[in-house]
Amino acid sequence: MTSICCSAASSDTYLVMGDVDKAVTVGEVTRDVENVASEGLARCAEIPSLKSVQADVVYDSISSLKVYAINWKIQVRCTRKSKIMPFQSGKGKPGTMMTFDFQDGSGKKIKGVVFNDAIEMLDQKVFVGKNYAISKATVQNRFGRPVAGYHNCELLFYKHSQLEDEDDFVVPVERYRRLCELDSGDVEIDSSINVLGVVSSVGTMQNMEIKNSDGTIRDAAYLEVQLVNSSFKQGQVPVTFWGPTAADVRRHPAGRAMKLKGAVVVSREGRLCLKATGLTDVEFDPQTDAAQDLIRWFDGSKKRRVFSTLVVEKPLAKAMPANRHGTGQGGGLHHRLYTYLF
C-alpha cells in the first residue's frame, strides 16, 4: 500500500491508495478508487512527499530530522524526564519548563522541551522507560554545547503535539555507562542509564516517611547497595532500591554481578548516585562475557587488596652525626610500602 501526504495551507490532507475493489479516504470523504483516479488526485504534482510503506506506519529516524521539518514521525523511548523548573524568557517574563530525553532504535537521542501551559499534558503523558510515537512538534536548533550521542536539534512541544503510546518498538541498542562517568559528572541528573557492575556491599533495610501528594504520610522501605566495576577502581556508587524490589535485592549476597537497565541518576550530597524505579530492570548474574569478566576482576581484586608489603632494610654508614639527643642513628631503617588495589 502507498501513502501520500498533501500539505494544504491550513491542514494536512491524506490520500491512501489501495486495491481497486476497496474504498479509500481523502480527508473525511470516502469514495471508490476509480472516482479518485478520475479527479487526478493521485497524479497531483504538488505532493511534497511520497513514501512506500510495508507496515501500517513508516517512522523517521532521529538522525534524519532537520530544523523546521514537517510530516515526520519518530518511534522512541523516554530515557529522562526532568522536574518542572522555573525559567525567564529573553524579555524577562517568568515561566516554567520541563525537559525530556528520547532515544530511538539506533541509540541516537534527542532532547525535548515544553513550556508553561503545555507542561501539564506532557507531565501526565510521558514517563521514563515508556515508548512513544511522536509527531507534530517543532524541530529547532538545540541550545547549549554539543553532547555525544545526541542530535544537534531538539523538539519543542505544544498542546497539539502528538505522543502516542507505542508497544511495537525496537529496543534501543543497549549501552552500559562506566561508573567512573558518574564520579566525573559526565552524566546528566535525572537521566536514565544502564550500568553493569558487581555488588561490593549490601546495606540493611530501612524505613523513611514519605509525604504523599494528598498530604498524608506513609512509610517506605528502602535498601542501599554499593556497586563497583573495573572503570572505577578507587570508589563505589550507591544504588537505592525501594519497596518489594529492595527486599528482593537484599536476598542476594555481595560479590554478585548486577545489571541495571533504566536506573535514574540522582544527586546526593554533591555526588551522583543511582536509584531504581518501578521501570528499572534488575538482573543478577547475567550470562554475558562482560559480567563474567567483572566477576573475575572483583574476585582477583579482593586477593590483591593488599598487593604487597615491602620491607627494605638499608644499613646506615658507621660514622653518622649524633642527633639532637646526643645519640647516634646506627642500625637499620625499615620502610614499609602498602599498595592497595580495588
Secondary structure as the mmCIF struct_conf table of DSSP 4:
data_model
#
loop_
_struct_conf.conf_type_id
_struct_conf.id
_struct_conf.beg_label_comp_id
_struct_conf.beg_label_asym_id
_struct_conf.beg_label_seq_id
_struct_conf.end_label_comp_id
_struct_conf.end_label_asym_id
_struct_conf.end_label_seq_id
STRN STRN1 THR A 2 SER A 7
BEND BEND1 ALA A 9 SER A 11
STRN STRN2 ASP A 12 MET A 17
TURN_TY1_P TURN_TY1_P1 VAL A 20 ASP A 21
BEND BEND2 LYS A 22 LYS A 22
STRN STRN3 ALA A 23 VAL A 26
TURN_TY1_P TURN_TY1_P2 GLY A 27 GLU A 28
STRN STRN4 VAL A 29 ASP A 32
HELX_RH_AL_P HELX_RH_AL_P1 VAL A 33 SER A 38
TURN_TY1_P TURN_TY1_P3 GLU A 39 GLY A 40
HELX_RH_3T_P HELX_RH_3T_P1 LEU A 41 ARG A 43
TURN_TY1_P TURN_TY1_P4 ALA A 45 GLU A 46
STRN STRN5 SER A 49 SER A 52
BEND BEND3 GLN A 54 ASP A 56
STRN STRN6 ASP A 60 ASP A 60
HELX_RH_3T_P HELX_RH_3T_P2 ILE A 62 SER A 64
TURN_TY1_P TURN_TY1_P5 VAL A 67 TYR A 68
BEND BEND4 ASN A 71 ASN A 71
STRN STRN7 ILE A 74 LYS A 81
HELX_LH_PP_P HELX_LH_PP_P1 SER A 82 ILE A 84
STRN STRN8 MET A 85 GLN A 88
TURN_TY1_P TURN_TY1_P6 GLY A 90 LYS A 91
BEND BEND5 GLY A 92 GLY A 92
STRN STRN9 PRO A 94 GLN A 103
TURN_TY1_P TURN_TY1_P7 GLY A 105 SER A 106
BEND BEND6 GLY A 107 GLY A 107
STRN STRN10 LYS A 109 PHE A 115
HELX_RH_3T_P HELX_RH_3T_P3 ASN A 116 ALA A 118
HELX_RH_AL_P HELX_RH_AL_P2 ILE A 119 LYS A 125
TURN_TY1_P TURN_TY1_P8 VAL A 128 GLY A 129
STRN STRN11 ASN A 131 SER A 135
BEND BEND7 LYS A 136 LYS A 136
STRN STRN12 THR A 138 ASN A 141
HELX_LH_PP_P HELX_LH_PP_P2 ARG A 142 PHE A 143
BEND BEND8 GLY A 144 ARG A 145
TURN_TY1_P TURN_TY1_P9 ALA A 148 GLY A 149
STRN STRN13 TYR A 150 PHE A 157
TURN_TY1_P TURN_TY1_P10 LYS A 159 HIS A 160
STRN STRN14 GLN A 162 ASP A 165
BEND BEND9 ASP A 168 ASP A 168
HELX_LH_PP_P HELX_LH_PP_P3 VAL A 170 GLU A 174
STRN STRN15 TYR A 176 TYR A 176
HELX_LH_PP_P HELX_LH_PP_P4 ARG A 177 ARG A 178
HELX_RH_AL_P HELX_RH_AL_P3 LEU A 179 SER A 184
TURN_TY1_P TURN_TY1_P11 GLY A 185 GLY A 185
BEND BEND10 VAL A 187 VAL A 187
TURN_TY1_P TURN_TY1_P12 ILE A 189 ASP A 190
STRN STRN16 SER A 191 SER A 191
STRN STRN17 SER A 192 VAL A 202
STRN STRN18 GLN A 206 LYS A 211
TURN_TY1_P TURN_TY1_P13 SER A 213 ASP A 214
BEND BEND11 GLY A 215 GLY A 215
STRN STRN19 ILE A 217 VAL A 228
TURN_TY1_P TURN_TY1_P14 SER A 230 SER A 231
TURN_TY1_P TURN_TY1_P15 LYS A 233 GLN A 234
STRN STRN20 VAL A 237 TRP A 242
HELX_RH_AL_P HELX_RH_AL_P4 GLY A 243 ARG A 250
TURN_TY1_P TURN_TY1_P16 ARG A 251 ARG A 251
BEND BEND12 HIS A 252 HIS A 252
HELX_LH_PP_P HELX_LH_PP_P5 PRO A 253 PRO A 253
TURN_TY1_P TURN_TY1_P17 ALA A 254 GLY A 255
STRN STRN21 ALA A 257 ARG A 268
TURN_TY1_P TURN_TY1_P18 GLU A 269 GLY A 270
STRN STRN22 ARG A 271 LYS A 275
TURN_TY1_P TURN_TY1_P19 GLY A 278 LEU A 279
STRN STRN23 ASP A 281 PHE A 284
BEND BEND13 ASP A 285 ASP A 285
BEND BEND14 GLN A 287 THR A 288
HELX_RH_AL_P HELX_RH_AL_P5 ASP A 289 LYS A 303
TURN_TY1_P TURN_TY1_P20 ARG A 304 ARG A 304
BEND BEND15 ARG A 305 ARG A 305
STRN STRN24 VAL A 306 PRO A 315
HELX_LH_PP_P HELX_LH_PP_P6 LEU A 316 ALA A 317
BEND BEND16 LYS A 318 ALA A 319
TURN_TY1_P TURN_TY1_P21 ARG A 324 HIS A 325
BEND BEND17 GLY A 326 GLY A 326
BEND BEND18 GLY A 331 GLY A 331
STRN STRN25 GLY A 332 TYR A 340
#
